[in-house]
Amino acid sequence: MTAGRTGGRTGGPVPAYVPGHGLLAGRTTVVTAAAGAGIGAAVVRRCLEEGARAVVLGDTHRRRLAEAAEALGAEFGTDRVAAVPCDVTEETQVGALLDRAEDFGGVDVMINNAGLGGTASVLDMTDDQWGKVLDVTLTGTFRCVRAAGNRMVKAGRTGVIVNNASVAGWRAQRGQAHYAAAKAGVMALTRSAAMDLAPHGIRVNAVSPSLAMHPFLAKVTTGELLAELTAKEAFGRAAEPWEVANVMVFLASDYSSYLTGEVVSVSSQHP
């Protein structure tokens, strides 16, 4: 990626891609919802570029997961990349994902990226629609925080957990009651879990992105809505997924050693 490239559909230039600086050297990282082309895939690449000992990818989409692991293994080394199908609504699958990290010395960094959206008025939203979004986005994050936290405590490891929230947890948007409630819950979970884990030297923080453009988002979102959201961004463009991933890597690194229980906005959006 080069400086000066126009970002998204409209707006200003995207800055140059930032090279790795060894921020995660020697650390085993686990990432959920890690296949495809969004923030999860971007943070996996950033972790490898930052020198992670290994990255264990989890995702529900088995074909994309296998393809991602194969491509990353070819680029960074098959001994640094592993993939495990993982549905965060299933405790046993979350456990299996973390079991795979034990093959690389155990989890040092847990990045909880899995989430589920949707659009429905609260007047028409069904219990099933509400429950599915909450189970993946909030309860799924809780399951991963609990599982990773227990592994780190048992190993006596001063690890890091990074959750993916959203500005939707702070700001109102029509048709997003379930998603907004779930992401606000992720923020509250982050703050409280940080207090529970601080005595063990484990930090828990979250990012709160506004609009990060990737092919899947463009496929499931109308052009009108994307234009509306982009217009709210001060830079006149959506973020690149790697720009969000950069902040996640910062939170996972020793550069944020005195940060815990924080939700960092990765956004140029104004009210």
C-alpha positions as CSV (number, residue, x, y, z in Angstrom):
1,M,0.0,0.0,0.0
2,T,1.3,3.4,-0.8
3,A,0.8,6.9,0.6
4,G,-1.6,9.1,-1.3
5,R,-3.9,6.3,-2.5
6,T,-7.5,7.4,-2.3
7,G,-9.4,5.5,0.4
8,G,-12.7,3.7,0.0
9,R,-15.2,5.1,-2.5
10,T,-14.6,8.7,-1.6
11,G,-12.4,10.8,0.6
12,G,-8.8,11.6,1.3
13,P,-5.7,9.6,0.8
14,V,-4.8,6.4,2.8
15,P,-1.5,6.7,4.6
16,A,1.4,4.3,3.8
17,Y,1.2,0.8,5.2
18,V,3.2,0.7,8.4
19,P,6.0,-2.0,8.4
20,G,6.4,-4.3,11.4
21,H,8.6,-3.4,14.3
22,G,8.7,-6.7,16.3
23,L,6.0,-5.5,18.8
24,L,4.8,-9.1,19.3
25,A,8.1,-10.9,19.0
26,G,7.9,-14.4,20.5
27,R,4.2,-14.3,21.5
28,T,1.5,-16.7,20.5
29,T,-1.7,-15.0,19.4
30,V,-5.2,-16.3,18.9
31,V,-7.7,-14.5,16.7
32,T,-11.4,-15.2,16.2
33,A,-13.2,-14.5,13.0
34,A,-9.8,-14.4,11.4
35,A,-10.5,-15.5,7.8
36,G,-11.8,-13.4,5.0
37,A,-11.0,-9.8,4.2
38,G,-12.0,-7.8,7.3
39,I,-10.4,-6.6,10.5
40,G,-9.8,-10.2,11.7
41,A,-7.7,-11.0,8.6
42,A,-5.9,-7.7,8.9
43,V,-4.9,-8.3,12.5
44,V,-3.6,-11.8,11.8
45,R,-1.3,-10.4,9.1
46,R,-0.2,-7.6,11.4
47,C,0.6,-10.0,14.2
48,L,2.8,-12.1,11.9
49,E,4.5,-9.0,10.6
50,E,5.1,-7.9,14.2
51,G,7.0,-11.1,14.9
52,A,4.5,-13.3,16.7
53,R,5.8,-16.7,17.4
54,A,2.6,-18.1,15.9
55,V,-1.0,-17.1,15.2
56,V,-3.9,-19.5,15.6
57,L,-6.8,-18.5,13.4
58,G,-10.4,-19.3,14.3
59,D,-13.4,-18.9,12.1
60,T,-16.8,-20.6,11.3
61,H,-16.2,-20.5,7.5
62,R,-14.1,-23.6,7.0
63,R,-13.1,-23.0,3.4
64,R,-12.0,-19.4,3.9
65,L,-10.2,-20.4,7.1
66,A,-8.3,-23.1,5.2
67,E,-7.4,-20.8,2.4
68,A,-6.2,-18.1,4.7
69,A,-4.0,-20.5,6.7
70,E,-2.5,-21.9,3.5
71,A,-1.7,-18.5,2.1
72,L,-0.3,-17.1,5.3
73,G,1.7,-20.3,5.9
74,A,3.3,-20.0,2.5
75,E,4.2,-16.3,3.2
76,F,5.2,-16.4,6.8
77,G,6.0,-20.1,7.4
78,T,3.7,-23.1,8.1
79,D,5.3,-23.4,11.6
80,R,3.8,-20.0,12.5
81,V,0.2,-20.4,11.3
82,A,-2.5,-22.8,12.5
83,A,-6.2,-22.8,11.9
84,V,-9.0,-24.3,13.9
85,P,-12.7,-24.0,13.0
86,C,-14.4,-22.2,15.8
87,D,-17.9,-21.0,16.6
88,V,-17.7,-18.8,19.6
89,T,-21.2,-19.8,20.6
90,E,-19.8,-23.3,21.4
91,E,-17.7,-23.5,24.5
92,T,-16.0,-26.7,23.4
93,Q,-14.9,-25.1,20.1
94,V,-13.4,-22.1,22.0
95,G,-11.5,-24.6,24.1
96,A,-10.2,-26.5,21.1
97,L,-9.0,-23.2,19.6
98,L,-7.0,-22.4,22.7
99,D,-5.8,-26.0,22.9
100,R,-4.1,-25.5,19.5
101,A,-2.3,-22.5,21.0
102,E,-0.7,-24.9,23.6
103,D,1.3,-26.4,20.7
104,F,3.1,-23.1,20.5
105,G,3.6,-22.6,24.2
106,G,0.1,-21.3,25.1
107,V,-1.8,-18.2,24.4
108,D,-0.1,-14.9,25.1
109,V,-2.5,-12.6,23.2
110,M,-6.2,-13.3,22.7
111,I,-7.9,-11.1,20.1
112,N,-11.7,-11.4,20.1
113,N,-12.9,-10.2,16.8
114,A,-16.0,-12.4,16.3
115,G,-19.3,-10.5,15.9
116,L,-22.6,-10.7,14.1
117,G,-24.7,-7.8,12.8
118,G,-28.0,-7.4,11.1
119,T,-30.6,-4.7,10.5
120,A,-34.1,-4.7,12.0
121,S,-36.4,-2.2,13.7
122,V,-36.8,-2.9,17.4
123,L,-40.6,-3.0,16.6
124,D,-40.1,-6.0,14.3
125,M,-37.0,-7.7,15.8
126,T,-37.6,-11.2,16.8
127,D,-36.3,-12.9,19.9
128,D,-34.2,-15.1,17.6
129,Q,-32.6,-12.1,15.8
130,W,-31.9,-10.5,19.1
131,G,-30.5,-13.6,20.7
132,K,-28.3,-14.7,17.8
133,V,-26.5,-11.3,17.7
134,L,-26.1,-11.2,21.5
135,D,-24.8,-14.8,21.6
136,V,-22.1,-14.3,19.0
137,T,-21.1,-10.7,19.7
138,L,-21.3,-10.4,23.5
139,T,-21.6,-13.8,25.0
140,G,-19.1,-15.2,22.5
141,T,-16.6,-12.5,23.5
142,F,-17.3,-13.4,27.2
143,R,-16.6,-17.1,26.5
144,C,-13.3,-16.3,24.9
145,V,-12.2,-13.8,27.6
146,R,-13.1,-16.4,30.3
147,A,-11.3,-19.3,28.5
148,A,-8.2,-17.3,27.6
149,G,-8.0,-15.7,31.0
150,N,-8.1,-19.0,32.8
151,R,-5.4,-20.4,30.5
152,M,-3.2,-17.4,31.2
153,V,-3.8,-17.5,35.0
154,K,-3.0,-21.2,35.1
155,A,0.2,-20.7,33.2
156,G,1.2,-17.7,35.3
157,R,1.4,-15.7,32.1
158,T,1.0,-11.9,32.0
159,G,-1.1,-12.0,28.8
160,V,-3.2,-9.6,27.0
161,I,-6.8,-9.7,25.7
162,V,-8.1,-7.3,23.1
163,N,-11.8,-7.2,22.2
164,N,-13.5,-5.6,19.2
165,A,-16.3,-3.3,20.1
166,S,-17.9,-0.6,17.9
167,V,-18.9,3.0,18.0
168,A,-22.4,1.6,17.7
169,G,-22.0,0.9,21.5
170,W,-21.9,4.7,22.0
171,R,-24.0,6.1,19.2
172,A,-27.5,5.5,18.0
173,Q,-28.2,4.0,14.6
174,R,-31.6,3.0,13.2
175,G,-32.2,-0.7,13.0
176,Q,-29.2,-1.7,15.1
177,A,-30.6,-2.1,18.6
178,H,-29.3,-5.7,19.0
179,Y,-25.9,-5.0,17.6
180,A,-25.5,-1.7,19.6
181,A,-26.6,-3.4,22.8
182,A,-24.1,-6.2,22.2
183,K,-21.2,-3.9,21.5
184,A,-22.0,-1.7,24.5
185,G,-21.9,-4.9,26.4
186,V,-18.5,-5.7,25.1
187,M,-17.3,-2.4,26.3
188,A,-18.7,-3.0,29.8
189,L,-17.3,-6.6,29.8
190,T,-13.9,-5.2,28.9
191,R,-13.8,-2.8,31.8
192,S,-15.0,-5.3,34.4
193,A,-13.0,-8.2,33.2
194,A,-9.9,-5.9,33.3
195,M,-10.5,-5.5,37.0
196,D,-10.9,-9.2,37.6
197,L,-7.7,-10.0,35.7
198,A,-5.5,-7.2,36.8
199,P,-4.2,-9.0,39.9
200,H,-2.9,-11.7,37.6
201,G,-1.0,-9.2,35.4
202,I,-3.4,-9.7,32.5
203,R,-4.6,-6.7,30.6
204,V,-8.0,-6.4,28.9
205,N,-8.7,-3.6,26.4
206,A,-11.0,-3.0,23.4
207,V,-11.0,-1.1,20.2
208,S,-14.2,0.7,19.0
209,P,-14.0,1.2,15.2
210,S,-16.6,3.2,13.2
211,L,-16.4,2.3,9.5
212,A,-13.7,-0.1,8.2
213,M,-14.2,-0.9,4.5
214,H,-13.7,-4.4,3.1
215,P,-15.3,-6.4,0.3
216,F,-17.8,-8.3,2.5
217,L,-19.1,-5.1,4.1
218,A,-19.6,-3.6,0.6
219,K,-21.5,-6.7,-0.4
220,V,-24.0,-6.7,2.5
221,T,-24.4,-2.9,2.9
222,T,-26.3,-0.6,0.6
223,G,-24.4,2.1,-1.2
224,E,-26.7,4.7,0.3
225,L,-25.9,3.6,3.9
226,L,-22.1,3.5,3.2
227,A,-22.3,7.0,1.7
228,E,-24.1,8.2,4.8
229,L,-21.6,6.6,7.2
230,T,-18.6,7.8,5.2
231,A,-20.0,11.4,5.3
232,K,-19.7,11.3,9.0
233,E,-16.0,10.6,9.0
234,A,-13.7,13.6,9.4
235,F,-11.2,12.1,6.9
236,G,-14.0,11.7,4.3
237,R,-13.2,8.0,4.0
238,A,-13.6,4.7,5.7
239,A,-10.7,3.2,7.7
240,E,-8.7,0.5,6.1
241,P,-9.0,-2.8,8.1
242,W,-5.2,-2.6,8.8
243,E,-5.6,0.8,10.4
244,V,-7.9,-0.8,13.0
245,A,-5.5,-3.8,13.3
246,N,-2.6,-1.4,14.1
247,V,-4.4,-0.2,17.2
248,M,-5.2,-3.8,18.2
249,V,-1.5,-4.6,17.9
250,F,-0.6,-1.6,20.0
251,L,-3.0,-2.7,22.7
252,A,-1.5,-6.2,22.6
253,S,2.1,-4.9,22.8
254,D,4.2,-3.6,25.7
255,Y,3.7,-0.1,24.4
256,S,0.3,-0.2,26.2
257,S,1.7,-1.8,29.4
258,Y,-0.2,0.6,31.7
259,L,-3.5,0.5,29.8
260,T,-6.3,-1.8,31.0
261,G,-10.1,-1.6,31.0
262,E,-9.9,1.0,28.2
263,V,-12.0,1.2,25.0
264,V,-10.0,3.0,22.3
265,S,-12.0,4.7,19.6
266,V,-10.5,4.0,16.1
267,S,-12.7,6.5,14.4
268,S,-12.7,9.9,12.7
269,Q,-16.5,10.1,13.0
270,H,-18.0,13.2,14.5
271,P,-21.4,13.2,16.2
